[in-house]
Amino acid sequence: MKAHDALYIDGAWRPAESRDVIEVVNPADEQVIGRVPAGGALDVDTAVRAARAALPGWAATPPAERAARLAALRDALVARKDEIAETVTAELGAPEQLAQAVHVGLPIAVAGSYAELAAHHSFEERIGNSTVLHEPVGVVGAITPWNYPLHQIVAKVAPALAAGCTVVLKPAEDTPLTAQLFAETVHEAGVPAGVFNLVTGLGPVAGQALAEHPGVDLVSFTGSTAVGRQIGATAGAAVKKVALELGGKSANVILPSADLAKAVNVGVANVMSNSGQTCSAWTRMLVHRDRYAEAVELARTAAAKYGDRIGPLVSAKQQARVRGYIEKGVAEGARLVAGGTESPYGKGYFVSPTVFADVTPEMTIAQEEIFGPVLTILPYDDEEDALRIANGTVYGLAGAVWAADESEAVAFARRMDTGQVDINGGRFNPLAPFGGYKRSGVGRELGPHGLAEYLQTKSLQF
């Protein structure tokens, strides 16, 4: 049991105004493993005031010194990587290998990348007779999700600090223990008081208070499209900047010339990773009709291998949501070829790796984000039909294209309405911009494009 009774505000751990707490449940065995304060509007206000007071000093800190603090933060994360991985496994249910490699390894790399960017980025440029300054946007309200608890925090906090902004973080209530550890590493890294602040709490209470607070200049939110629209409306009414990384329903397009076995196996692995709780997962597999039956059988066989290799979903609520989508898929006429609603274990919030065939583009399971280990396989007639299906949702976050000729795959990818496309299984690049088209969001994360979200421009003419 990890019981925390304080919030990290202005460089110190302080009791919350309310005595209310959030209980953290291990989704694998349904046992309570921790408690954190349920901070409210008064706590958010205190944190924002601390961030505003610290802003002038941090914004004026030379980029090299900001880079040094970020490098120290990276080192602090490395020193505690085992403890953080164990915490992610306990509160999210991520398998140990995934927790180490992705949930901890990726944010360590991202923190290091922003230490480098802060040290070498040019925060001013000359254009004609103007000097253009790139200055911090101000106080950032960062609201992060539970599916990649440390990565999503670092992907917001690191560029904000590199830019010279100060931050108030409201992490997801399902995975707050990882955020508590992160706050400890920030303190260990010597980040000045007030530059980073942590308020754990419920989204409709602490999250809403942070989004509405007049002292916040930018709201950076990752989560569902429905909540993102609410935050966008709130920020728009106050004419404040937003960065929104929202839902996805990404297409994995396997062109006729592709290595079908490789494309299907990698595609299934992509969907099952993190128990399907990944906004950029390729949850729609598009296969030419001539090879459709073969692809379905390959996917069925591949999914069976993940029966005891994926973790639970994060909560009973999420488990019920995913089961509901599986039931709807069956009701609408899709053919269940693997998995289903039955739990493979007697306890825990598990859902079996699930594959649907005979899916049509208008079905609910082909249009809405399920956020679980559920793959839909859709046939297409020709490339134009594949493109129509791939672009035929309100989302546009990620995707994949497979072809024997790389140039053929690239040509198809150029026509996809989505923010990031992997060609023939291309590796994830933590320096490339990540973000969506359409209802998948506004703005970009990671690398120099992610840094730009936390900067505003001023031009001096002389």
Sequence and secondary structure as in RCSB ss.txt:
>XXXX:A:sequence
MKAHDALYIDGAWRPAESRDVIEVVNPADEQVIGRVPAGGALDVDTAVRAARAALPGWAATPPAERAARLAALRD
ALVARKDEIAETVTAELGAPEQLAQAVHVGLPIAVAGSYAELAAHHSFEERIGNSTVLHEPVGVVGAITPWNYPL
HQIVAKVAPALAAGCTVVLKPAEDTPLTAQLFAETVHEAGVPAGVFNLVTGLGPVAGQALAEHPGVDLVSFTGST
AVGRQIGATAGAAVKKVALELGGKSANVILPSADLAKAVNVGVANVMSNSGQTCSAWTRMLVHRDRYAEAVELAR
TAAAKYGDRIGPLVSAKQQARVRGYIEKGVAEGARLVAGGTESPYGKGYFVSPTVFADVTPEMTIAQEEIFGPVL
TILPYDDEEDALRIANGTVYGLAGAVWAADESEAVAFARRMDTGQVDINGGRFNPLAPFGGYKRSGVGRELGPHG
LAEYLQTKSLQF
>XXXX:A:secstr
 EE   EEETTEEE  SS  EEEEEETTTTEEEEEEE   HHHHHHHHHHHHHHHHHHHHS HHHHHHHHHHHHH
HHHHTHHHHHHHHHHHH   HHHIIIIIIHHHHHHHHHHHHHHHH  SEEEETTEEEEEEE  EEEEE  SSSHH
HHHHHHHHHHHHHT EEEEE  TTSHHHHHHHHHHHHHTT  TTTEEE    IIIIIHHHHH TT SEEEEES H
HHHHHHHHHHHHTT EEEEE     EEEE TTS HHHHHHHHHHHHHGGGG  TT   EEEEEGGGHHHHHHHHH
HHHHTTTTTS   S HHHHHHHHHHHHHHHHTT EEEE  SS SSSSSS    EEEES  TTSHHHHS   SSEE
EEEEESSHHHHHHHHT SS  S EEEE SSHHHHHHHHTTS SS  EETT    TTS B  SGGGEES BSHHHH
HHTTEEEEEEE 
